[in-house]
Amino acid sequence: MFDRTEAPDFSTLLAATAMGVYLLVVVGATATIADAAQACSGWPVCEGPVTLSNTALLVAWGHRLTAVLVGALVLVTGVVGLLRHVRSERPRSRVAAALGVALVLFPVQVALGAAVSLDGPAAPFADAHLVAGMAIFTSLVLALAWELEPADPDAPADGWAVEPGVDADDAAEGPTAESGDDPVAVADLPLRRRLTATAFAYFRLTKPRLMWLLCLVAAAGMALAAGPALTVRTVVLTLSGGVLAIGASGTFNHVLEREKDKKMDRTSDRPIATHQIPVRRALAFGVSLAAASLVVFAQVNLLAAALGLAAILFYSVVYTLVLKPNTVQNTVLGGFAGSLPALIGWVAVTGRFGLTGLTLAGVIFLWTPAHFYNLALAYKDDYARGGFPMMPVVRGEAATRKHILYYLGATLLSAVGLAALTDLGWVFAAATSVFGGVFLWAVVRLHRERTESAAFRAFHASNAYLGALLVAIVVDALAV
């Protein structure tokens, strides 16, 4: 008889199968496989000798052999899952249905792949082949999410377990009051130390930890738009404007949340919350940064400046004042702020919106909940003290973990869409497959362990995934 003690083994099989399908799909969407398809017009085998000098034929053979292995894995996973459903005392109909969809669609995808091989990548079946693969991946991710869902989300075992030696403040933003000078007593320090402490406090207002990733988002947008023709002037002006805009947004966020920051352990040591920087001066600092960013963006083009202003206003006003304190969907809708740098990077080069730039923005938008919900889990009690209706506070931890997996799957699919629209190649395919697999592994462990350390592990895995993906985009785009 199958029972829940077997779930970890089957969930591992499900996760491995999902990533195997994803590897096939993302490789099939890259420009390199299109060249390989032209070198191998036969099916199921390629005509002609396979040699190291014929790279395209090697790629085609590798893709087809991988498809055979993944197909066998889908078959085994589907059969095992359906047998578990039939024999279990607590059958999971949704898991069985999702696996049934995958089993039905896989031979359909194989048939479509055969048609593409015989008629060429320009055939009308090419898009259907890609869509079928994405649908199989979606079915497997849903099956995994439902399989990992606890039978009783309100059971005591689902409570937040804090592991010995794990301190939530270890991942807090910036040093705590105990780790350095007392902010309130800065005025009593010698002049040199006082100036240094004040300068560092203003630096913290800008939320510098956000800058590197958001600048990398903008750089990916520029690289996709311009390719090797990207100029140093465009890069310097766009990233400089972006740094100033991020600094302004962070400063306004500190000002507007100063009272709530005092209630939360994670943010209680922020410069305005501790009165190290007066509100009036912080506002002047933020306005100065915002004005400077618009001036710099205007040197690129007016649309970039308009988007820069929209990013500042959305994060500072819409997200901070409207979304974050009032709706459980604050993280999802707030992803719009993080996606704007992708559009800024694109329009900095082209001067207009484009489908590729919007797709890159979509990747960031979908990634945001998969990323930040992990931090919301780790700081659930802290957010509750601050009065923020975060997902784990309102809907519970089990629902939050499930949504992390949903949005991770959507993020990976959007990356496939980006590959299908562009000439991105093997660097991109390797980055999204390898680091996507690491991210998925961390999320599966989060479902099993339900600890703070598991949440932080998944949080860092999400950062690694997006960072690697953006670097891969820049490398592939500039190499075209």
Secondary structure, DSSP 8 states (H G I E B T S, - for coil): ---GGGHHHHHHHHHHHHHHHHHHHHHHHSHHHHHHHHH--SSSS-SS---TT-HHHHHHHHHHHHHHHHHHHHHHHHHHHHHHHHH-SS--HHHHHHHHHHHHHHHHHHHHHHHHHHH-TTSTHHHHHHHHHHHHHHHHHHHHHHHHS-S-TTSGGGS-B--TT--GGGGSSS--GGGS--GGGGGGS-HHHHHHHHHHHHHHHT-HHHHHHHHHHHHHHHHHHHGGG--HHHHHHHHHHHHHHHHHHHHHHHHHTHHHHHH-TTTTTSTTTTTSS-HHHHHHHHHHHHHHHHHHHHTT-HHHHHHHHHHHHIIIIIIIIIITTT-TTHHHHHHHHHHHHHHHHHHHHHSS--HHHHHHHHHHHHHHHHHHHHHHHHTHHHHHHHT---HHHHT-HHHHHHHHHHHHHHHHHHHHHHHHHS---HHHHHHHHHHHHHHHHHHHHHHHH-BHHHHHHHHHHHHHHHHHHHHHHHHHHHH-
